[in-house]
Amino acid sequence: MRRLLPGPVTDVDPYDAYADAPGLRLGMVMSADGSVTDEEGWTDGLGGEADFRVFRTLRALADAILIGASTVRTGRVGPARLRPDLRERRGAPPAPIVVFSRSLDLDWSLPLFTSAEAPTVVVTPQPRAPQVPKTVEVVNAGSLPIAIDTLREYLGFDRLLCEGGPELATSLIRAGLVDEICLNLAPALLGSPRHTRLVNGLESRVDLDLTALYEDESVLFLRYALNGYRRL
C-alpha cells in the first residue's frame, strides 16, 4: 500500500495507517460506479485481496463490529476471526459482532450466535426473547444514540466499526454518530441499474473532509472525516 495524501509515502502498513481509530468508523467497499454489492449481491467480488487486507485490519483495530440484521439474515456473516499476525498485534481475541435488530427475527442457530469466540451482542428495542441463546448478550435500547452510548459506557467498546448494510449505515449517519468513513473504491464498473447504494434516505447533504488517500492494486482507500473529527 502507498499513501497519496496527505503526502506520498511508499510501503505503508495498513495496520499503522488506520491505527488512529476515531470513535465510530463506517468501513465499506464500493465500485467506481457506485455499487456496494457485486454481481452476487455481496461485497467479496469488488475490491479483491487489497480490499480484504484493509477489511481485516479495520476489524483488528475495532473493539466491536456493528452489522445490521438484514445483512445477518443472508447467512454469510460468521463470527469474527483474526489471522495470527493480526491477533498478535491486537493482543486480544477478535472483536465481537454487534447485531442491530428491531424485531429479533434472526436465525439463532447460525454460528454467529452459537460459536463465536467473542460472544455476539444483539441491540434491540425488544425485551429478551426465550429463543435467544444464553451466550448472546442483549442490549435493550430504543434509539441508536442510546445504543452507542451503552456499548461504550457499559460494555467498554470505545472503537466501533460499522460494516453495514446500507440501512444501518444510513441510520448512523443520519443520527450524527459516524466519525469517519473508510471507503474502499474498487476498480470496477458494475453497469447495473440495480445498484445497492452506500446510503439511502438522508434528509440533507452531509459534507465530508478527505483526510487520507491510499492505493493498493488499483483500489483507492479514502478516509473521510465527519462530526469535526480530524486525523492527527
Buried (B, 14 or more C-beta within 10 A) or exposed (E): BEBBEEEEEEEBEBBEBBEEBBBBBBBBBBBEEEBBBBEEEBBEBBBBEBBBBBBBBBBBBBBBBBBBBBBBBEEBBEBBEBEEEBBEBBEEEBBBBBBBBEEBEBEBEBEBBEEBEBBBBBBBBBEBBEEBEEEBBBBBBEEBEBBBEBBBEEBEBBBBBBBBBBBBBBBBBBEEBBBBBBBBBBBBEBEEEEBBBBBEEEEEEBEEEEBBBBBBEEBBBBBBBBBEBEEE
